[in-house]
């Protein structure tokens, strides 16, 4: 956790904000390991006498969730995972554990995300493949091109995964950029790139066969970026703190898309912008079907389509559950985003990009 980000963004206790509607700035209570201006291990405390929750900082990543005990219990495997195993040892473990194990699922995710985020910087990556890496960057810039003005407040990258979108954002503004995600395995990769200016990841070839890839990553303005573990639906910040919020491929990856949109509206200063992108690839294991934006109730007015329903949610009085304080300004209806699964498998998402603006509902 970079001290400049902690001091500038002044995070508040996520539990107090969610359960008590109170905003108590967190206190940096202890530093166990520090590297210059970065706290690698330590803890943040809530000063509220009715709360007093402790939030650990592990590998430079503060864990800021309302139910911190449950989060740690659910993610203890990722939090205690080793990152120093040789490629051969990882391969043996992968063979023994087999496909669909937690170990292999994590490797699959890291392979897909790291390839898309940084494969364009890998000199060993074939240049004649059917798809190009950094789809996340192309999608981001397609959205930013339609944002009316650049932010004069910090920038929030929700669902930053392994971090490329946050680094790309830092090149478009002079403001601090914070990437947040709930996946610690992804954030560890992002922190590795940030602190070491290099990437090491398992690139999936086929089945449970992976090739270790390692190469330098040196992008402009990386010093203005940091990565924290937090929920986009329960942001640990006071209202009106950010000038731009980005959420790429996140709406269909959270428990409550409406809560995510509401949190984004609260986080933005009036006049601030949000760039959203989603292929509406819903999964009931992630999002309950009643919370989907489209994808069901084809007998209704929108016939189950996601796009008109989301437009109505981002319009004043457009829907009984319209998001207060966030209005649609522009959109890109179809944007291609390829994801590499393995050497013989590619997924093509037809992504919908939306640009919204935070409006002052009080005025």
Secondary structure as GFF3:
##gff-version 3
##sequence-region A 1 363
A	DSSP	alpha_helix	3	9	.	.	.	ID=ss1
A	DSSP	alpha_helix	14	15	.	.	.	ID=ss2
A	DSSP	pi_helix	16	20	.	.	.	ID=ss3
A	DSSP	beta_strand	26	35	.	.	.	ID=ss4
A	DSSP	beta_strand	38	46	.	.	.	ID=ss5
A	DSSP	beta_strand	54	58	.	.	.	ID=ss6
A	DSSP	beta_strand	61	64	.	.	.	ID=ss7
A	DSSP	alpha_helix	68	79	.	.	.	ID=ss8
A	DSSP	alpha_helix	87	97	.	.	.	ID=ss9
A	DSSP	alpha_helix	102	118	.	.	.	ID=ss10
A	DSSP	three_ten_helix	119	121	.	.	.	ID=ss11
A	DSSP	alpha_helix	135	144	.	.	.	ID=ss12
A	DSSP	beta_strand	154	158	.	.	.	ID=ss13
A	DSSP	alpha_helix	164	170	.	.	.	ID=ss14
A	DSSP	beta_strand	177	181	.	.	.	ID=ss15
A	DSSP	alpha_helix	184	196	.	.	.	ID=ss16
A	DSSP	beta_strand	198	206	.	.	.	ID=ss17
A	DSSP	beta_strand	209	216	.	.	.	ID=ss18
A	DSSP	three_ten_helix	222	224	.	.	.	ID=ss19
A	DSSP	beta_strand	225	230	.	.	.	ID=ss20
A	DSSP	beta_strand	242	248	.	.	.	ID=ss21
A	DSSP	three_ten_helix	251	253	.	.	.	ID=ss22
A	DSSP	alpha_helix	257	267	.	.	.	ID=ss23
A	DSSP	beta_strand	268	278	.	.	.	ID=ss24
A	DSSP	three_ten_helix	289	291	.	.	.	ID=ss25
A	DSSP	alpha_helix	306	313	.	.	.	ID=ss26
A	DSSP	beta_strand	326	342	.	.	.	ID=ss27
A	DSSP	beta_strand	345	358	.	.	.	ID=ss28
###
